Amino acid sequence: MNYFLAFFLLVLALEVAACTALKYHLYDHDVMSTMWYVGQTNNGTVTFDDVYQDIFSFLIIFSYIIPISLYVTLEMQKFLGTMFLRWDEDVALGGGGDDDGARVNTSDLNEELGQVKYLFTDKTGTLTENIMHFRQCSVEGVRYTEAEGGLHLLREETFASKPLGHLPEAVVRFLVTLALCHTVQAVSPRPTPEDPTPEDPTPEDPTPEEPTHEEGAGMQELIPEYHASSPDEKAIVEACARCGVVFAGMKGSQASVRVRGRLWSYTRLQVLHFDPDRKCMSVVVREEASGKIWLLTKGAESSVLKRCCINTPELERLHYTTLSHINDYAMRGLRTLAVGRRELSYKQYRILADQLENARQVVEDREAAVKEVMENMETELRLLGATAVEDLLQEGVQETLESLRAAGIKVWVLTGDKVETAVNIAYSCGHFKRFMTVLSLTGLRDLDHAVASLRQCQEASRAEGSFGLVVDGVSLLWLLDHLRDDFYTLCRRCWAVVCCRMSPRQKAETVRLVKTSSERPVCAAVGDGANDVPMIKEANVGLGIMGKEGRQAVRCADFGISRFRFLQKVLFVHGHWNYVRVTVFVQFSFYKNVAFNTPIVFYTAWSALSTQCVYESLVLTMFNITFTTLPVLVFGLFEQNLPSHLLLSRPHLYQRNADNVGMSWRLFFKWNLFALWHALVMYLGLMLVCFDDTCGLPDGQTPDLYLFGLALGTLCVFVTNLKIALESHYCTIVFVGSLLITFLGYSATYIIYSGLPVEPFTTYGIFWVYYRMLESASLNLACVVLGLLALLPDALSKVYDHTLDRERRVLKRGRLIKQDAPNPSATKNIATFWFNKTCKNQVTKF
């Protein structure tokens, strides 16, 4: 739009310069001696004041070519338009809670929803429900699965499970670590027995009385209700409780864990919170019974395993066995965490605690200093095992991804999960197809390795077929820093991209990579958690999911929705409609000012460049403010060029607006050529009608400038408003009412303005002119004929475009089928068959 404004500023400058130069060239000719009424003499002296005055006079009368009211009216249209997204019941869950309905945090990006070419999405909580279920675990190289409210031993040969008669010591140690290493809050615990058993002397020396599963089931009554910011932590702590290791809660810094019916007490000394760079979290606790200090750590296996000791063959064997279990869990689409711990002497703890306290008091680079101390603390861990948690896909995710692909939108999944987990989910949700060739850029160790792997993937992508790409966070460091352009070129050839083990900063850098490319595509990012905020803020359009990880993503995003599947309605319907509304609104604003201003230029040349305006002052003032505002504003709020059901069932229609086609120079010049034609017909037509100096006025009256200008202004108001009516595809009572209000309001304004028989109105040249215009039947008939003649090319162009529009023929045929259908079920079957066939063809095409 700014380019269009610059174009018209240039046109304005050229008009002013040309008219000023021609005026003084004309006044040097003898013909000026016959134009005594102009008030100029030929061969007069030209002064700077005369030129200055003429330049600004031309600038004032020609300035109406710039739609000054465009920005104000456009902001009003965008702001009011956001309400329709908020009110849309199809993007609401229907529960009436805080998660119900869409949220709009800005009204500046409504039309951008219809221009998205790349969609970057988080996985957990965005594609999945973020409702975690503990499934399996690996402890000391042995696999266990949860079943019937307890742990069962899982045989790797047959995958058959066997109930445990009692919990082994290693399992108890593992579960106690999980029950302590978190930030979960336990609330409203059920009453405990009045006479609790004495504390167990130490978790490493369990008493022989170990509960069976029947006893563990009875302990379910002692499980409190847990609340956590992380669904993973909540699911793990609840699983520990079901298995007999119950986190009873915190009292100050005192943590209580009930194991085998006995209460163990710990003092929480430090909490090293999770951060995306470390990819783990730790707590430091002191066991009250023995006084031992433990550092307990859990996190991504890529982070925890490298912090564990493997200085003996047994530990090395445990390391690789646990890693193989983690890889197997990931292949099943489960979320994995590795767990380890380390015993600290009191002296070691005091040194590390003092270092941590000093780092937290640093003024500059405090975060880096704290992180360095944490890295030093989380070393030499003893690997205990790993957990596997399941997170189910949201409803409609697969269908939504298929529709996005058919709409020409490339989807990139950016997640912090393990590669195998992310790839498994990508296949299960349909992001990766079985017929795709999936390229891999993972585990790149150095620049030479990155160059070789990237070259290999580029050669593979030159073959025919569909391609997907998998890349991890470590490899992305080399690719973005040293091979940025080549990496993006490879990504452009892939329809589906999955980026794993990514930090929030890497997510933002990946979005920036695409957004700042030579294509400058519109990028949208969708996520549900605080770790997705950098990605959301970096994208052109940010969308937040109202998930279970707080509301930070929704607050920082431009739009908020409840589920991933609602993207179809938001992009394909609201995005499409808003783009059409805004682009037509902008094009019409320039069009009407060209149609209104061009007769001024014609009359300026007709009046010997005398800087006399053809219009009366009221129409100059009110043309942009009221006379042409209401219909286009209503158009911008209610226009639906295609119905929502068609846009949803035929996602490829989203591509009709691709590459900002509605604001192209071709359409811009098309609109303004129509504007020039309208101005030419209106001005020259009225000049022809008034050629004999009567134009049908009674008693031989002759028209003056006021009558001609008022007739021209009236014709221009009606033609421009009828032009937006021709552009409308969705006729409503509100739109028809806006046209009637505008036409009747215009007439009422001039009936009052030119008919008040009081001072000072009777002294104006416009007095009674509107009534004189109504007295001439031939002049009014001429205005009707000229209006129809002006709009005839517009109407023919619309008919031609609709005739060639295949989608409108499909829509018309669908309406006929609906009218002729013998019953609703038959119509539904036909529509379903047509929908399935269309989607299949589109997916095959892409």
Secondary structure, DSSP 4 states (H G I P E B T S, - for coil): -HHHHHHHHHHHHHHHHHHHHHHHHHTTSGGGGG-GGGT--TTPPP-HHHHHHHHHHHHHHHGGGS-TTHHHHHHHHHHHHHHHHHH-GGGS-SS-STTSS-EES-STTTGGGG-EEEEEE-STTTTEEEEEEEEEEEETTEEEEEETTEEEEE-TTT--EEE-SS--HHHHHHHHHHHHSS--EEESPPPPPSSPPPPPS-TTS--S----HHHHHHGGGG--EEE-S-HHHHHHHHHHHHTTEEEEEEETTEEEEEETTEEEEEEEEEEE---TTT-EEEEEEEETTT--EEEEEEE-HHHHGGGB---SHHHHHHHHHHHHHHHHHHHTT-EEEEEEEEEE-HHHHHHHHHHHHHHHT-SSSHHHHHHHHHHHHS-SBEEEEEEEEEEEEPTTHHHHHHHHHHTT-EEEEE-SS-HHHHHHHHHHTTSS-TTSEEEEE----SHHHHHHHHHHHHHHHTSSS-EEEEEEHHHHHHHHHH-HHHHHHHHHT-SEEEEES--HHHHHHHHHHHHTSTT--EEEEEESSGGGHHHHHHSSEEEEE--SS-SHHHHHSSEEES-GGGHIIIIIIIIHHHHHHHHHHHHHHHHHHHHHHHHHHHHHHHTTT----SS-HHHHHHIIIIITTHHHHHHHHH--SS-HHHHHH-GGGGGGGGGGGGG-HHHHHHHHHHHHHHHHHHHHHHHHHTTTS-TT-GGG----HHHHHHHHHHHHHHHHHHHHHHH-SS--HHHHHHHHHHHHHHHHHHHHHTT--STTGGGSTTTTHHHHHHH-HHHHHHHHHHHHHHHHHHHHHHHHHHHH-HHHHHHHHHHHHHHH-SSHHHHHHHHHHHHHHHHHHHHHH-
